[in-house]
Each structure stands twice: as structure tokens, then as C-alpha cells.
Amino acid sequence: MTIEHPFAQYVRILGKGRKGSRSLTYEEALNAMTMILNGETEDIQLGAFMMLLRVKEENADELAGFTQATKNFIDKDIPKHIQADLDWSSYAGKRRQHSWYLLSALTLADNHIKVFMHGADGHTQGRIYSKGILKEMGIPIAKNWQDVEAQLESDHFSFLSMENLCPKLQSIIDLRNTFGLRSPVHSFSRLLNPLNCENISQGIFHPGYGPSHQHSANLLNYKRLSILKGEGGECEVNPDSVIKMHHCFDGQLIEEEWPAIFPKRHVKPQDLKTDDLIALWQDDSTNEYGLGAVLGTLAYTARLMGKAESYEACMEQAKEWWSRRNRKRFN
């Protein structure tokens, strides 16, 4: 008699048909992702599982279960004494606008706020990613947790790629061109918070993901997490649009909107050159959109970190942080 594979039950739950299928419980999601990370699934099962989730769209219990399984899997490799103030996920990439959010993150670092950024690159054609832009700006990329610790101490900023954070998840992200679609890994990676930071910044592209990620943060007992409908899906305010946020602050779920910074939309740039980022940093540019994106993102971060509450007060904090950046950083 042929014995059913232990993982088959999780594929069946999702794929039993319109009337018979259902979402996974938190425990089922936790167990399923644990099996995947431990290499206890067949390739065909992994593909079916990920695409069934993609069609259904993962809910809060599934996101939280997948996230907790991954945290359990990578926790043994992370030195417990490494600390950061802000977890910043970067998995979307940009294609229409510059990566202005990187200037915001570095501004926070110059104001002695330790920023740990993690992300993945190269999975979607035509997009540029944090890792490559940081390299062009001369910012070193961490290869391991020892690098992360040293960079957070010396520069208050560190970027670690998913290929070093969790190679198994990176291998699933890399299947994007095989599937033709993104997998749920792209979503729940944003929730990982590997260093268990008190403050977590998360960017999304589709507004519908806001509530599910917000509830997942609550299930994971995260202290302060803010989800921004960001430009291109990154943690970056689009200054030409209404600023939409979902917060999870000490178990309190809040939806908030701020007004657009500019009344009229700007024309998108023809080329995305890293030199434009450096020029704005060094005050060699009067890029109105870029400055609005940087300050807006800093204001959003001030709200996340509890530095201020109102839009006006958060913008004042943003301007103060920006004024104290190290303008000679890229000399």
C-alpha cells in the first residue's frame, strides 16, 4: 500500500475545490512552513502549495504561522546580543521612481537610530533593488551576522540580503520567474523582524494586504509595526498621493491617512541614476519630489517610533532629522 506523504495534507486543505478547500490555521501554517524549511517536501508539492496560496491569498493566521516558523528556523543562527532600533524590510524594488527611502534610512542612522534592513533582489525583471543601489553608494553589504553587528555599531545601519538571512526562502523567491508569479514568501518576509526590533517598518503595494499584515503583527505580539502603502511597494512615501498607513501599536490596530505633500503630480524621471540620490543628500539638487519622498518617509517613521503623532509634528521631526544628516557621507 502506498503511504501518503506527510505534507500532502496541507496541499489538500488548500486545493480540495471551491467547496472543500479552506485556509490553513496558524498551527497548520507553522507546521507546513517548518517542513518546507527543513527540506521535508517534494518540489512538486512546494510549487502546488505556493501557487494555491497565491490564488487564494494568504490570511493573517497563515502569514503569522509562516513567519513564526521562519523565525524559529533562523533564530539559532542569530547572536542574541545584536540589537537594532528599527527593522526595515525591502523586498519590492523600484521601477518608476528613485529609491529615496534609502536616504531616509541613512538619515535615521546619522541620528543614532540603528536601522537593520533586510531584503531580496533580482526576482522581478526591470526593477532596481536596495542591495545594488547601496553598493553603488559605497555602503557595505553585510554577508553574515558578524558584519551586521559591526555595521550597526559603527554606522548604525546594516543591510543583510535574504540569501544570507535564510537561503531556503531565497530559493523560493528565485522561483518567481519559474512560476510567473510571486509567492507568499514575498509577503511574509516583510514580517520576519529577525532581530526582534521594537519598531518595524513594512511597505506594501496592494492596499488589501494592510489589514492582514496588521493582524499578523498582532498575532506575533510585535510592539510597534506600521504598514505603508509605499511607492512601488517599498517603505517610501509617495509625496504626490494620500499617505495610507496601518499600525499595530501595543495590540491596538489603527488605520490612518495623511494628506498628499504636493497638490499636483510630478513627472517621473526618465532614468534612475544613483547620482541623483547622492546629489540630493549633498544639497546639490533641488529635486522637489525626492525631498518630499525623503521627508514624508521620515515623518512616517517618526509616527511609527512614537516620536510624534500628528502629521505636522511628524514632519517637523523629519526636517530636524534631515538637517542633522552627515552631508559628507558620500564624499
LINHU-V338664 format. One record per helix or strand. SS is the DSSP state (helix for helix, strand for strand). FROM is the first residue (numbers start at 1). LEN is the number of residues. Records with the same first field share a line. If there is no record, write none. Layout:
SS: FROM-LEN  FROM-LEN
This chain:
helix: 8-8  26-12  43-14  60-16  101-10  130-7  145-10  162-4  167-7  176-4  185-7  209-11  231-3  274-8  288-17  311-13
strand: 86-5  94-1  115-5  128-1  142-1  157-5  199-6  224-6  243-7  252-7
